[in-house]
């Protein structure tokens, strides 16, 4: 397991509890956007990596 995977594995459950999105998919069909917890998790990863959003997204691909 990579360092990013471990970090996300720890952050997502916390952000789901805080955002109240426990049962919601990260990208709901027909929702037109992402669940709040997915955006907060991405922001946490961006801070953790201390990089730009573009680099953070590229690493997730």
Backbone as CSV, one residue per row, in Angstrom:
resi,resn,N_x,N_y,N_z,CA_x,CA_y,CA_z,C_x,C_y,C_z
1,UNK,0.844,-1.172,0.000,0.000,0.000,0.000,0.898,1.247,0.000
2,UNK,0.574,2.179,-0.857,1.392,3.383,-0.944,1.070,4.343,0.198
3,UNK,1.949,5.294,0.375,1.759,6.300,1.425,0.476,7.101,1.179
4,UNK,0.189,7.423,-0.087,-1.032,8.169,-0.424,-2.260,7.334,-0.102
5,UNK,-2.229,6.050,-0.436,-3.372,5.172,-0.146,-3.648,5.082,1.343
6,UNK,-2.588,4.957,2.131,-2.765,4.897,3.593,-3.346,6.199,4.123
7,UNK,-2.839,7.324,3.615,-3.337,8.623,4.066,-4.822,8.768,3.739
8,UNK,-5.198,8.463,2.510,-6.603,8.568,2.100,-7.471,7.605,2.908
9,UNK,-6.948,6.410,3.170,-7.689,5.441,3.980,-7.995,5.948,5.379
10,UNK,-7.136,6.799,5.911,-7.355,7.387,7.227,-8.250,8.625,7.158
11,UNK,-8.109,9.419,6.103,-8.811,10.704,6.003,-10.279,10.541,5.591
12,UNK,-10.564,9.667,4.644,-11.927,9.556,4.105,-12.962,9.244,5.188
13,UNK,-12.753,8.240,6.058,-13.772,7.995,7.091,-14.016,9.202,8.001
14,UNK,-12.958,9.942,8.315,-13.101,11.130,9.172,-13.912,12.201,8.444
15,UNK,-13.568,12.461,7.179,-14.279,13.499,6.437,-15.726,13.095,6.164
16,UNK,-15.995,11.800,6.002,-17.382,11.349,5.828,-18.197,11.629,7.080
17,UNK,-17.616,11.376,8.251,-18.329,11.652,9.504,-18.586,13.143,9.667
18,UNK,-17.569,13.948,9.391,-17.696,15.392,9.572,-18.694,15.985,8.583
19,UNK,-18.644,15.537,7.327,-19.518,16.089,6.290,-20.911,15.462,6.312
20,UNK,-21.066,14.350,7.026,-22.364,13.695,7.086,-22.722,12.977,5.797
21,UNK,-21.712,12.560,5.035,-21.933,11.904,3.738,-21.624,10.419,3.784
22,UNK,-21.873,9.759,4.876,-21.438,8.366,5.046,-21.965,7.444,3.958
23,UNK,-23.199,7.573,3.520,-23.736,6.652,2.535,-23.644,7.141,1.108
24,UNK,-23.143,8.332,0.907,-23.128,8.940,-0.422,-21.888,8.518,-1.199
25,UNK,-22.080,8.273,-2.481,-20.967,7.965,-3.367,-20.112,9.219,-3.548
26,UNK,-18.819,9.034,-3.832,-17.929,10.185,-4.013,-18.378,11.054,-5.179
27,UNK,-18.896,10.432,-6.228,-19.397,11.175,-7.396,-20.776,10.616,-7.746
28,UNK,-21.824,11.086,-7.074,-23.164,10.543,-7.272,-23.669,10.720,-8.705
29,UNK,-24.367,9.713,-9.213,-24.969,9.801,-10.548,-26.018,10.893,-10.571
30,UNK,-25.943,11.750,-11.559,-26.928,12.808,-11.713,-26.804,13.929,-10.700
31,UNK,-25.807,13.839,-9.832,-25.635,14.854,-8.797,-24.973,16.123,-9.305
32,UNK,-24.254,15.998,-10.400,-23.616,17.161,-10.983,-22.360,17.617,-10.263
33,UNK,-21.879,16.857,-9.301,-20.678,17.254,-8.582,-20.184,16.129,-7.700
34,UNK,-19.308,16.473,-6.804,-18.740,15.487,-5.899,-19.309,15.663,-4.501
35,UNK,-19.303,14.585,-3.738,-19.735,14.649,-2.348,-18.776,15.550,-1.574
36,UNK,-19.285,16.195,-0.543,-18.465,17.110,0.262,-17.230,16.416,0.814
37,UNK,-17.383,15.161,1.262,-16.239,14.480,1.855,-15.130,14.237,0.837
38,UNK,-15.483,14.047,-0.428,-14.463,13.835,-1.461,-13.646,15.108,-1.666
39,UNK,-14.308,16.249,-1.657,-13.597,17.513,-1.828,-12.717,17.828,-0.627
40,UNK,-13.217,17.561,0.572,-12.422,17.806,1.778,-11.228,16.855,1.814
41,UNK,-11.428,15.604,1.415,-10.330,14.635,1.377,-9.262,15.068,0.385
42,UNK,-9.675,15.563,-0.769,-8.727,16.056,-1.761,-7.931,17.239,-1.207
43,UNK,-8.604,18.127,-0.518,-7.927,19.282,0.076,-6.918,18.833,1.136
44,UNK,-7.299,17.857,1.955,-6.370,17.333,2.971,-5.144,16.716,2.308
45,UNK,-5.352,15.977,1.226,-4.231,15.379,0.509,-3.331,16.455,-0.078
46,UNK,-3.911,17.496,-0.609,-3.143,18.615,-1.166,-2.234,19.231,-0.097
47,UNK,-2.771,19.433,1.095,-1.979,19.988,2.197,-0.898,18.999,2.623
48,UNK,-1.264,17.732,2.720,-0.327,16.693,3.144,0.863,16.596,2.185
49,UNK,0.595,16.660,0.890,1.656,16.542,-0.107,2.435,17.841,-0.289
50,UNK,1.862,18.957,0.162,2.483,20.266,0.011,2.856,20.516,-1.450
51,UNK,1.859,20.340,-2.317,2.069,20.519,-3.752,0.891,21.298,-4.332
52,UNK,0.894,21.455,-5.639,-0.218,22.141,-6.289,-1.382,21.161,-6.462
53,UNK,-2.577,21.709,-6.699,-3.733,20.850,-6.956,-3.506,20.015,-8.206
54,UNK,-2.899,20.591,-9.221,-2.662,19.869,-10.475,-1.802,18.634,-10.232
55,UNK,-0.729,18.791,-9.466,0.147,17.656,-9.157,-0.603,16.624,-8.320
56,UNK,-1.399,17.089,-7.371,-2.176,16.184,-6.525,-3.135,15.350,-7.361
57,UNK,-3.854,15.981,-8.280,-4.789,15.258,-9.157,-4.033,14.281,-10.054
58,UNK,-2.888,14.713,-10.587,-2.093,13.839,-11.443,-1.619,12.601,-10.680
59,UNK,-1.251,12.760,-9.422,-0.827,11.611,-8.615,-1.965,10.623,-8.396
60,UNK,-3.197,11.111,-8.319,-4.345,10.244,-8.100,-4.735,9.462,-9.355
61,UNK,-4.349,9.979,-10.513,-4.661,9.271,-11.757,-3.828,8.038,-11.815
